[in-house]
Amino acid sequence: MPRIAIATTNGREIDEHFGHAKFFRVYELTDEGYSNKELRDAVAACQHSLGHDTTRFDKIIELLSDCDAVLVQKIGPGAAAYLIEKGVRVFEVSGSIDAVLNKFAQDKLV
């Protein structure tokens, strides 16, 4: 079953920028919809004083290596290009986690 990592601040909405995410919630899509698997701590990839560093991107890619897609509210073009180059499917979406995951499951988007 596909796994999806979501950047969220409150566990209800996809409302976090990829570079600011301090954790990701991981869900598994099922025939019935989805199930919540776990919460994974992350170090924010974007450090305002330091800017972007691909080693932090690589750590997040490793953290989410068993996930088929990453859903974020926003991601910069450089970070998106780097993740896609590394084989990570990333989607910019917003809204309730429930509605988005049900849509992904229903339409088999991953």
ZAKOLDO-988392 format. One line per field, with one value per residue (C-alpha): x, y, z; residue number from 1. Coordinates in Angstrom, 2 decimals, always signed. Last residue first. Example, Ala and Ser with C-alpha at 12.3 -4.5 7.8 and 13.67 -1.06 7.14 Angstrom:
u = c(+13.67 | +12.30) $
v = c(-1.06 | -4.50) $
w = c(+7.14 | +7.80) $
pos = c(2 | 1) $
// end
This chain:
u = c(+0.00 | -3.02 | -5.32 | -8.40 | -10.22 | -7.07 | -5.70 | -9.16 | -9.56 | -6.08 | -6.95 | -10.28 | -8.90 | -5.75 | -7.88 | -6.80 | -3.65 | -1.73 | +1.75 | +2.72 | +6.14 | +7.16 | +10.69 | +13.00 | +16.19 | +15.74 | +12.18 | +13.54 | +16.13 | +13.60 | +11.14 | +13.84 | +14.88 | +11.30 | +10.31 | +7.79 | +4.32 | +1.36 | +3.20 | +2.40 | +5.25 | +4.80 | +5.65 | +7.02 | +9.65 | +12.47 | +10.80 | +13.64 | +16.20 | +14.63 | +14.50 | +18.21 | +18.99 | +17.18 | +19.28 | +22.44 | +21.10 | +21.51 | +19.11 | +19.56 | +21.85 | +20.18 | +16.69 | +17.33 | +15.40 | +15.41 | +13.65 | +15.06 | +12.58 | +10.54 | +8.40 | +4.78 | +3.30 | +0.94 | -2.36 | -4.66 | -6.19 | -9.27 | -11.01 | -8.71 | -5.81 | -3.50 | -0.87 | -0.23 | +2.96 | +2.83 | +5.87 | +7.85 | +9.68 | +8.47 | +9.86 | +11.45 | +8.41 | +6.00 | +3.23 | -0.55 | -1.82 | -4.60 | -5.69 | -2.46 | -1.79 | +1.46 | +1.33 | +3.83 | +2.39 | +4.16 | +2.25 | +2.59 | +1.29 | +0.00) $
v = c(+7.44 | +9.32 | +6.34 | +8.53 | +7.35 | +7.07 | +10.49 | +12.05 | +10.42 | +11.65 | +15.23 | +15.31 | +13.82 | +15.93 | +19.05 | +21.67 | +22.51 | +20.95 | +21.21 | +17.69 | +16.02 | +12.76 | +11.98 | +10.47 | +12.34 | +14.77 | +15.35 | +16.26 | +18.67 | +20.29 | +20.80 | +22.31 | +24.75 | +25.64 | +26.42 | +24.21 | +25.09 | +23.39 | +20.09 | +16.53 | +14.03 | +10.92 | +7.21 | +7.05 | +4.50 | +7.02 | +9.60 | +10.03 | +9.52 | +12.27 | +14.45 | +13.87 | +14.56 | +17.91 | +18.78 | +17.88 | +19.99 | +23.15 | +26.02 | +29.29 | +29.58 | +32.38 | +31.29 | +27.59 | +25.79 | +21.99 | +21.95 | +19.08 | +16.24 | +14.23 | +11.45 | +10.90 | +7.50 | +5.25 | +7.04 | +4.91 | +5.60 | +5.09 | +1.70 | +0.11 | +1.47 | +4.49 | +4.57 | +7.75 | +9.37 | +12.60 | +14.77 | +16.76 | +20.04 | +21.28 | +24.71 | +23.82 | +21.88 | +24.71 | +23.61 | +23.71 | +20.32 | +20.29 | +18.18 | +17.11 | +20.64 | +21.84 | +19.68 | +18.42 | +15.16 | +11.91 | +9.46 | +5.69 | +3.49 | +0.00) $
w = c(-6.00 | -7.42 | -6.95 | -7.58 | -4.44 | -2.33 | -3.32 | -2.86 | +0.57 | +1.47 | +0.45 | +2.29 | +5.52 | +5.51 | +5.34 | +2.88 | +1.01 | -1.82 | -3.31 | -4.32 | -4.12 | -5.72 | -4.56 | -7.20 | -6.26 | -9.18 | -7.92 | -4.49 | -5.94 | -8.30 | -5.45 | -3.22 | -5.94 | -6.86 | -3.28 | -1.55 | -0.30 | +1.40 | +1.48 | +0.46 | +0.09 | -2.04 | -2.19 | +1.34 | +2.43 | +1.97 | +4.21 | +6.73 | +3.94 | +1.82 | +4.94 | +5.58 | +1.92 | +2.08 | +5.14 | +3.18 | +0.32 | +2.38 | +1.93 | +3.79 | +6.81 | +8.77 | +7.82 | +8.32 | +5.62 | +5.80 | +9.18 | +11.22 | +11.15 | +13.64 | +12.23 | +13.29 | +12.57 | +10.65 | +10.22 | +8.07 | +4.67 | +2.51 | +2.46 | -0.12 | +1.89 | +1.68 | +4.38 | +6.32 | +7.58 | +9.58 | +9.00 | +11.54 | +11.96 | +8.59 | +7.68 | +4.34 | +3.15 | +3.99 | +6.36 | +6.21 | +5.13 | +7.68 | +10.64 | +12.33 | +13.62 | +12.06 | +8.96 | +6.38 | +5.06 | +4.20 | +2.00 | +1.98 | -0.83 | +0.00) $
pos = c(110 | 109 | 108 | 107 | 106 | 105 | 104 | 103 | 102 | 101 | 100 | 99 | 98 | 97 | 96 | 95 | 94 | 93 | 92 | 91 | 90 | 89 | 88 | 87 | 86 | 85 | 84 | 83 | 82 | 81 | 80 | 79 | 78 | 77 | 76 | 75 | 74 | 73 | 72 | 71 | 70 | 69 | 68 | 67 | 66 | 65 | 64 | 63 | 62 | 61 | 60 | 59 | 58 | 57 | 56 | 55 | 54 | 53 | 52 | 51 | 50 | 49 | 48 | 47 | 46 | 45 | 44 | 43 | 42 | 41 | 40 | 39 | 38 | 37 | 36 | 35 | 34 | 33 | 32 | 31 | 30 | 29 | 28 | 27 | 26 | 25 | 24 | 23 | 22 | 21 | 20 | 19 | 18 | 17 | 16 | 15 | 14 | 13 | 12 | 11 | 10 | 9 | 8 | 7 | 6 | 5 | 4 | 3 | 2 | 1) $
// end
